[in-house]
Amino acid sequence: MTMRKLNRHWENYIAGMAIVLLFGMISCSGLIRHYGIIDPSDSVTEGFERFEAKDEFRYFISGSDLYPNAILGLRADARLDSKTLWREVAMTSAAMKEFVEEMKTRAFNLGLYLQGFKLITPDGRPVGVWYSIPQARTMLRVNDDKTIWIETPDIDTWDKFEIKYRAVRVRPG
């Protein structure tokens, strides 16, 4: 193969890959247009740690009532998809204090920390707040009917760290 044919071969290959990539991006943009942003926020963390139960939010928990996997505050004008596993709670400063302190104690005992997050819709509208260990996975999606789907963290969010922590602490000497 001559050098000219080799160059033309690579040019065609690169052009073909660019077209495939472009079509992939276009097709995926339809899939991701419904997904929002979960943005770490020091001000949200501070609000939870000052036990501020705000009237503008409806509050939900996931996991144990003693130390939830996460606390979700959703704007009162937003509708949570009824198929989610979140449990709504009547949040007061006293209830917030109990939840947050228990979560902080558990996180501290496992060498973890808690973080607050802003929840933002795909169109940039703030829709709520979230408080958990950063390792608690979730996603935010706006459904076609404008309800909000926020995935609850894995049910074993705390347990998987306790298993790791125990394994580190009881190593045979």
GROMACS elastic network, one bead per residue, 0.5 to 0.9 nm:
[ bonds ]
;  ai    aj funct       b0    kb
    1     4     6  0.82688   500
    1     5     6  0.62937   500
    1     6     6  0.64914   500
    2     5     6  0.53406   500
    2     6     6  0.62041   500
    2     7     6  0.87106   500
    3     6     6  0.50011   500
    3     7     6  0.61534   500
    3     8     6  0.85922   500
    4     7     6  0.51764   500
    4     8     6  0.61959   500
    4     9     6  0.85477   500
    5     8     6  0.50337   500
    5     9     6  0.60001   500
    5    10     6  0.86845   500
    6    10     6  0.63423   500
    6    11     6  0.86416   500
    7    10     6  0.51924   500
    7    11     6  0.61364   500
    7    12     6  0.86215   500
    8    12     6  0.61305   500
    8    13     6  0.84934   500
    9    12     6  0.52476   500
    9    13     6  0.61548   500
    9    14     6  0.86948   500
   10    14     6  0.60309   500
   10    15     6  0.84382   500
   11    14     6  0.51993   500
   11    15     6  0.60703   500
   11    16     6  0.84873   500
   12    15     6  0.50817   500
   12    16     6  0.60012   500
   12    17     6  0.85361   500
   13    16     6  0.51240   500
   13    17     6  0.61705   500
   13    18     6  0.86012   500
   14    17     6  0.50752   500
   14    18     6  0.60946   500
   14    19     6  0.86432   500
   15    18     6  0.50580   500
   15    19     6  0.62762   500
   15    20     6  0.87142   500
   16    19     6  0.51464   500
   16    20     6  0.62521   500
   16    21     6  0.85836   500
   17    20     6  0.50308   500
   17    21     6  0.60183   500
   17    22     6  0.84652   500
   18    21     6  0.50350   500
   18    22     6  0.60179   500
   18    23     6  0.86166   500
   19    22     6  0.50308   500
   19    23     6  0.61837   500
   19    24     6  0.84696   500
   20    23     6  0.52424   500
   20    24     6  0.60632   500
   20    25     6  0.86320   500
   21    25     6  0.61379   500
   21    26     6  0.85990   500
   22    25     6  0.51638   500
   22    26     6  0.62081   500
   22    27     6  0.86403   500
   23    26     6  0.50609   500
   23    27     6  0.60767   500
   23    28     6  0.84624   500
   24    27     6  0.52258   500
   24    28     6  0.60059   500
   24    29     6  0.84742   500
   25    28     6  0.51274   500
   25    29     6  0.60045   500
   25    30     6  0.89464   500
   26    29     6  0.52557   500
   26    30     6  0.71053   500
   27    30     6  0.57093   500
   27    31     6  0.71988   500
   28    32     6  0.63357   500
   28    33     6  0.85804   500
   29    32     6  0.52580   500
   29    33     6  0.59185   500
   30    33     6  0.55790   500
   30    34     6  0.80398   500
   31    34     6  0.69420   500
   31    35     6  0.82533   500
   32    35     6  0.53967   500
   32    36     6  0.85576   500
   32   122     6  0.87683   500
   32   141     6  0.89118   500
   33    36     6  0.81450   500
   33   122     6  0.65050   500
   33   123     6  0.88687   500
   33   141     6  0.88996   500
   33   142     6  0.89430   500
   34   121     6  0.80486   500
   34   122     6  0.61000   500
   34   123     6  0.89522   500
   34   140     6  0.84130   500
   34   141     6  0.54058   500
   34   142     6  0.52679   500
   34   143     6  0.68865   500
   34   144     6  0.83110   500
   35   121     6  0.70295   500
   35   122     6  0.57039   500
   35   139     6  0.75276   500
   35   140     6  0.57137   500
   35   142     6  0.64307   500
   36   119     6  0.72443   500
   36   120     6  0.54855   500
   36   123     6  0.79516   500
   36   124     6  0.79796   500
   36   139     6  0.75563   500
   36   140     6  0.52293   500
   36   141     6  0.58683   500
   36   142     6  0.74688   500
   37   118     6  0.79161   500
   37   119     6  0.59755   500
   37   120     6  0.50488   500
   37   121     6  0.64902   500
   37   122     6  0.70156   500
   37   124     6  0.84064   500
   37   139     6  0.80031   500
   37   140     6  0.69550   500
   38   117     6  0.60663   500
   38   118     6  0.58060   500
   38   120     6  0.64484   500
   38   121     6  0.89996   500
   38   129     6  0.87382   500
   38   130     6  0.84060   500
   38   138     6  0.84580   500
   38   139     6  0.74384   500
   38   140     6  0.74139   500
   39   116     6  0.85005   500
   39   117     6  0.51326   500
   39   118     6  0.50475   500
   39   119     6  0.64900   500
   39   120     6  0.76498   500
   40    44     6  0.81424   500
   40    45     6  0.84998   500
   40   115     6  0.70081   500
   40   116     6  0.60204   500
   40   118     6  0.63515   500
   40   134     6  0.87444   500
   41    44     6  0.52867   500
   41    45     6  0.63232   500
   41    46     6  0.86918   500
   41   115     6  0.75290   500
   41   116     6  0.55689   500
   41   117     6  0.50014   500
   41   118     6  0.62180   500
   42    46     6  0.60928   500
   42    47     6  0.85642   500
   42   115     6  0.76355   500
   42   116     6  0.66129   500
   42   117     6  0.79628   500
   43    46     6  0.50519   500
   43    47     6  0.61412   500
   43    48     6  0.87690   500
   43   116     6  0.76788   500
   43   117     6  0.87581   500
   44    47     6  0.50072   500
   44    48     6  0.63670   500
   44    49     6  0.86047   500
   44   115     6  0.80658   500
   44   117     6  0.61037   500
   44   118     6  0.68877   500
   44   129     6  0.69092   500
   44   130     6  0.79407   500
   44   131     6  0.79803   500
   45    48     6  0.53395   500
   45    49     6  0.61731   500
   45    50     6  0.86367   500
   45   114     6  0.77544   500
   45   115     6  0.54907   500
   45   117     6  0.72012   500
   45   130     6  0.87356   500
   45   131     6  0.70169   500
   46    50     6  0.60063   500
   46    51     6  0.85043   500
   46    52     6  0.88605   500
   46   115     6  0.89871   500
   46   116     6  0.77441   500
   47    50     6  0.51699   500
   47    51     6  0.63233   500
   47    52     6  0.54508   500
   47    53     6  0.83245   500
   47   116     6  0.83532   500
   48    52     6  0.58445   500
   48    53     6  0.77979   500
   48    96     6  0.74102   500
   48    97     6  0.82896   500
   48   100     6  0.71540   500
   48   116     6  0.73584   500
   48   131     6  0.73094   500
   49    52     6  0.76577   500
   49    96     6  0.86496   500
   49    97     6  0.77279   500
   49   100     6  0.68141   500
   49   101     6  0.83276   500
   50    93     6  0.85853   500
   50    96     6  0.89005   500
   50    97     6  0.79247   500
   51    92     6  0.82984   500
   51    93     6  0.52039   500
   51    94     6  0.74602   500
   51    95     6  0.83531   500
   51    96     6  0.52709   500
   51    97     6  0.52455   500
   51    98     6  0.88979   500
   51   100     6  0.76112   500
   52    92     6  0.80139   500
   52    93     6  0.58382   500
   52    96     6  0.73051   500
   52    97     6  0.86444   500
   53    56     6  0.88486   500
   53    57     6  0.78967   500
   53    59     6  0.84592   500
   53    73     6  0.88378   500
   53    91     6  0.60987   500
   53    92     6  0.55088   500
   53    93     6  0.53582   500
   53    94     6  0.88447   500
   53    95     6  0.86539   500
   53    96     6  0.66361   500
   54    57     6  0.58085   500
   54    58     6  0.83815   500
   54    73     6  0.86056   500
   54    91     6  0.84990   500
   54    92     6  0.84161   500
   54    93     6  0.88003   500
   55    58     6  0.75064   500
   55    75     6  0.89688   500
   55    76     6  0.81954   500
   56    73     6  0.87799   500
   56    74     6  0.81578   500
   56    75     6  0.57513   500
   56    76     6  0.56981   500
   56    77     6  0.84835   500
   57    72     6  0.89268   500
   57    73     6  0.52611   500
   57    74     6  0.50181   500
   57    76     6  0.50793   500
   57    77     6  0.85580   500
   57   128     6  0.72640   500
   57   129     6  0.86186   500
   58    72     6  0.81467   500
   58    73     6  0.55565   500
   58    74     6  0.52458   500
   58    75     6  0.62642   500
   58    76     6  0.56059   500
   58    88     6  0.74029   500
   58    89     6  0.79317   500
   58    90     6  0.79795   500
   58    91     6  0.78562   500
   59    71     6  0.70920   500
   59    72     6  0.55892   500
   59    74     6  0.63159   500
   59    75     6  0.88432   500
   59    87     6  0.84080   500
   59    88     6  0.57743   500
   59    89     6  0.57249   500
   59    90     6  0.69625   500
   59    91     6  0.62261   500
   60    70     6  0.84312   500
   60    71     6  0.58768   500
   60    72     6  0.50339   500
   60    73     6  0.64179   500
   60    74     6  0.79601   500
   60    86     6  0.57709   500
   60    87     6  0.51513   500
   60    89     6  0.54783   500
   60    90     6  0.84727   500
   60    91     6  0.85470   500
   61    64     6  0.81967   500
   61    65     6  0.77261   500
   61    68     6  0.60779   500
   61    69     6  0.74432   500
   61    70     6  0.58534   500
   61    72     6  0.61210   500
   61    73     6  0.88770   500
   61    86     6  0.57640   500
   61    87     6  0.54062   500
   61    88     6  0.65264   500
   61    89     6  0.70323   500
   61   152     6  0.87825   500
   62    65     6  0.80654   500
   62    68     6  0.55339   500
   62    69     6  0.55203   500
   62    70     6  0.55841   500
   62    71     6  0.67800   500
   62    72     6  0.82953   500
   62    85     6  0.72243   500
   62    86     6  0.53994   500
   62    87     6  0.64692   500
   62   152     6  0.62895   500
   62   153     6  0.73062   500
   62   155     6  0.80907   500
   63    66     6  0.86574   500
   63    67     6  0.74830   500
   63    69     6  0.51548   500
   63    70     6  0.74098   500
   63    86     6  0.85287   500
   63    87     6  0.88794   500
   63   152     6  0.85693   500
   63   153     6  0.82708   500
   63   154     6  0.86134   500
   63   155     6  0.61720   500
   63   156     6  0.84987   500
   63   157     6  0.86278   500
   64    67     6  0.54256   500
   64    69     6  0.70521   500
   64   155     6  0.89681   500
   65    68     6  0.57548   500
   65    99     6  0.78504   500
   66    98     6  0.81471   500
   66    99     6  0.66632   500
   66   102     6  0.67100   500
   66   103     6  0.80966   500
   67    70     6  0.84396   500
   67    98     6  0.87224   500
   67    99     6  0.60081   500
   67   100     6  0.77831   500
   67   101     6  0.85120   500
   67   102     6  0.53811   500
   67   104     6  0.86822   500
   67   106     6  0.75562   500
   68    71     6  0.68020   500
   68    99     6  0.70631   500
   68   100     6  0.87427   500
   68   102     6  0.85204   500
   68   103     6  0.68110   500
   68   132     6  0.83389   500
   69   103     6  0.80145   500
   69   131     6  0.87367   500
   69   132     6  0.63493   500
   69   133     6  0.79024   500
   69   136     6  0.72876   500
   69   152     6  0.83702   500
   69   153     6  0.66031   500
   69   154     6  0.80545   500
   69   155     6  0.75084   500
   69   156     6  0.84063   500
   69   157     6  0.62273   500
   69   158     6  0.69859   500
   70   103     6  0.87727   500
   70   130     6  0.69168   500
   70   131     6  0.55555   500
   70   133     6  0.77770   500
   70   136     6  0.76847   500
   70   152     6  0.78548   500
   70   153     6  0.72204   500
   71    99     6  0.84145   500
   71   100     6  0.87705   500
   71   129     6  0.82569   500
   71   130     6  0.57160   500
   71   131     6  0.51815   500
   71   132     6  0.67351   500
   72    86     6  0.84301   500
   72   128     6  0.73215   500
   72   129     6  0.58901   500
   72   131     6  0.66386   500
   73    76     6  0.88579   500
   73   127     6  0.86453   500
   73   128     6  0.53212   500
   73   130     6  0.62396   500
   73   131     6  0.86507   500
   74    77     6  0.82833   500
   74    78     6  0.66677   500
   74    79     6  0.82774   500
   74    80     6  0.79015   500
   74   119     6  0.86017   500
   74   127     6  0.61026   500
   74   129     6  0.65130   500
   74   130     6  0.85802   500
   75    78     6  0.54071   500
   75    79     6  0.83889   500
   75   126     6  0.83557   500
   75   127     6  0.54878   500
   75   128     6  0.53933   500
   75   129     6  0.84927   500
   76    79     6  0.77586   500
   76   127     6  0.89365   500
   77   127     6  0.86784   500
   78   127     6  0.68979   500
   78   128     6  0.87113   500
   78   146     6  0.84564   500
   78   147     6  0.71092   500
   78   148     6  0.71444   500
   79    82     6  0.84271   500
   79   146     6  0.76390   500
   79   147     6  0.50152   500
   79   148     6  0.60048   500
   79   149     6  0.89303   500
   80    83     6  0.85092   500
   80    84     6  0.76479   500
   80    86     6  0.89771   500
   80   147     6  0.55397   500
   80   149     6  0.61865   500
   80   150     6  0.77032   500
   81    84     6  0.59190   500
   81   143     6  0.82358   500
   81   146     6  0.89467   500
   81   147     6  0.52574   500
   81   148     6  0.54267   500
   81   149     6  0.53092   500
   81   150     6  0.80282   500
   82    85     6  0.81553   500
   82    86     6  0.88671   500
   82   147     6  0.85885   500
   82   149     6  0.85868   500
   83    86     6  0.88568   500
   83   149     6  0.83246   500
   84    87     6  0.88233   500
   84   149     6  0.68420   500
   84   150     6  0.72388   500
   84   151     6  0.69968   500
   84   152     6  0.74247   500
   85   151     6  0.80843   500
   85   152     6  0.65689   500
   86   150     6  0.86903   500
   86   151     6  0.86264   500
   86   152     6  0.67291   500
   88    91     6  0.88290   500
   90    95     6  0.80749   500
   91    94     6  0.79872   500
   91    95     6  0.57821   500
   91    96     6  0.63074   500
   92    95     6  0.51009   500
   92    96     6  0.60055   500
   92    97     6  0.84303   500
   93    97     6  0.59999   500
   93    98     6  0.86300   500
   94    97     6  0.50605   500
   94    98     6  0.63231   500
   94    99     6  0.87785   500
   95    98     6  0.51374   500
   95    99     6  0.62620   500
   95   100     6  0.85670   500
   96    99     6  0.52073   500
   96   100     6  0.59552   500
   96   101     6  0.83380   500
   97   100     6  0.52615   500
   97   101     6  0.58499   500
   97   102     6  0.83814   500
   98   101     6  0.53885   500
   98   102     6  0.61495   500
   98   103     6  0.85475   500
   99   102     6  0.54046   500
   99   103     6  0.61437   500
   99   104     6  0.86048   500
  100   103     6  0.50505   500
  100   104     6  0.59736   500
  100   105     6  0.85184   500
  100   131     6  0.87607   500
  101   104     6  0.50219   500
  101   105     6  0.60815   500
  101   106     6  0.85874   500
  102   105     6  0.51416   500
  102   106     6  0.62421   500
  102   107     6  0.85664   500
  103   106     6  0.52068   500
  103   107     6  0.60523   500
  103   108     6  0.85148   500
  103   114     6  0.78976   500
  103   132     6  0.80830   500
  103   133     6  0.88567   500
  104   107     6  0.50032   500
  104   108     6  0.59260   500
  104   109     6  0.84950   500
  104   112     6  0.85899   500
  104   113     6  0.70443   500
  104   114     6  0.67911   500
  105   108     6  0.51366   500
  105   109     6  0.61741   500
  105   110     6  0.87117   500
  106   109     6  0.51930   500
  106   110     6  0.64228   500
  106   111     6  0.87764   500
  106   112     6  0.83024   500
  106   158     6  0.82125   500
  107   110     6  0.51944   500
  107   111     6  0.61670   500
  107   113     6  0.54927   500
  107   114     6  0.70441   500
  107   133     6  0.74996   500
  107   158     6  0.82698   500
  108   111     6  0.50226   500
  108   112     6  0.55522   500
  108   113     6  0.64756   500
  109   112     6  0.75394   500
  109   162     6  0.89964   500
  110   113     6  0.87093   500
  110   158     6  0.87353   500
  110   161     6  0.67011   500
  110   162     6  0.65740   500
  110   164     6  0.89668   500
  110   165     6  0.63656   500
  111   165     6  0.84437   500
  112   133     6  0.70415   500
  112   134     6  0.88452   500
  112   161     6  0.88636   500
  113   132     6  0.83261   500
  113   133     6  0.58551   500
  113   134     6  0.77495   500
  114   131     6  0.68331   500
  114   132     6  0.51985   500
  114   134     6  0.66346   500
  115   130     6  0.82040   500
  115   131     6  0.56779   500
  115   132     6  0.56533   500
  115   133     6  0.58263   500
  115   134     6  0.61030   500
  116   129     6  0.70322   500
  116   130     6  0.55679   500
  116   132     6  0.67247   500
  116   133     6  0.85517   500
  116   134     6  0.85568   500
  117   128     6  0.85694   500
  117   129     6  0.56022   500
  117   130     6  0.50193   500
  117   131     6  0.63482   500
  117   132     6  0.85488   500
  118   126     6  0.70739   500
  118   127     6  0.79351   500
  118   128     6  0.61668   500
  118   130     6  0.65166   500
  119   125     6  0.85394   500
  119   126     6  0.59069   500
  119   127     6  0.56175   500
  119   129     6  0.54426   500
  119   130     6  0.70797   500
  119   140     6  0.75380   500
  120   123     6  0.78972   500
  120   124     6  0.56977   500
  120   125     6  0.54400   500
  120   127     6  0.55813   500
  120   128     6  0.71665   500
  120   129     6  0.88233   500
  120   140     6  0.81739   500
  121   124     6  0.52857   500
  121   125     6  0.52026   500
  121   126     6  0.63505   500
  121   127     6  0.64939   500
  121   140     6  0.75783   500
  121   141     6  0.75632   500
  121   142     6  0.70343   500
  121   148     6  0.87972   500
  122   125     6  0.73855   500
  122   141     6  0.81250   500
  122   142     6  0.77234   500
  126   129     6  0.85055   500
  127   148     6  0.88864   500
  131   134     6  0.85918   500
  132   135     6  0.80324   500
  132   136     6  0.64875   500
  133   136     6  0.56691   500
  133   157     6  0.87590   500
  133   158     6  0.89951   500
  134   137     6  0.75635   500
  135   157     6  0.79172   500
  136   152     6  0.86947   500
  136   153     6  0.54098   500
  136   154     6  0.71151   500
  136   157     6  0.61748   500
  136   158     6  0.87640   500
  137   151     6  0.80588   500
  137   152     6  0.78117   500
  137   153     6  0.52952   500
  137   154     6  0.71830   500
  137   157     6  0.86720   500
  138   150     6  0.67533   500
  138   152     6  0.61114   500
  138   153     6  0.56906   500
  138   154     6  0.85751   500
  139   149     6  0.78994   500
  139   150     6  0.56615   500
  139   151     6  0.54188   500
  139   152     6  0.83223   500
  140   148     6  0.70776   500
  140   149     6  0.57537   500
  140   151     6  0.67284   500
  141   147     6  0.85111   500
  141   148     6  0.59183   500
  141   149     6  0.50873   500
  141   150     6  0.64995   500
  141   151     6  0.86300   500
  142   145     6  0.79931   500
  142   146     6  0.57048   500
  142   147     6  0.59094   500
  142   149     6  0.61925   500
  142   150     6  0.87587   500
  143   146     6  0.51339   500
  143   147     6  0.54107   500
  143   148     6  0.62005   500
  143   149     6  0.69733   500
  144   147     6  0.74428   500
  145   148     6  0.88558   500
  151   154     6  0.89649   500
  152   155     6  0.81029   500
  153   156     6  0.82778   500
  153   157     6  0.66854   500
  154   157     6  0.53165   500
  154   158     6  0.89485   500
  155   158     6  0.80967   500
  155   159     6  0.84372   500
  156   160     6  0.60004   500
  156   161     6  0.87599   500
  157   160     6  0.61022   500
  157   161     6  0.74003   500
  158   161     6  0.55676   500
  158   162     6  0.64654   500
  158   163     6  0.89672   500
  159   163     6  0.62312   500
  159   164     6  0.86952   500
  160   163     6  0.52502   500
  160   164     6  0.64482   500
  160   165     6  0.86778   500
  161   164     6  0.50352   500
  161   165     6  0.59305   500
  161   166     6  0.84869   500
  162   166     6  0.59930   500
  162   167     6  0.84321   500
  163   166     6  0.52679   500
  163   167     6  0.61831   500
  163   168     6  0.87488   500
  164   167     6  0.50859   500
  164   168     6  0.63193   500
  164   169     6  0.87485   500
  165   168     6  0.52108   500
  165   169     6  0.62417   500
  165   170     6  0.87857   500
  166   169     6  0.50444   500
  166   170     6  0.60871   500
  166   171     6  0.85597   500
  167   170     6  0.56013   500
  167   171     6  0.63436   500
  168   171     6  0.58610   500
  170   173     6  0.86004   500
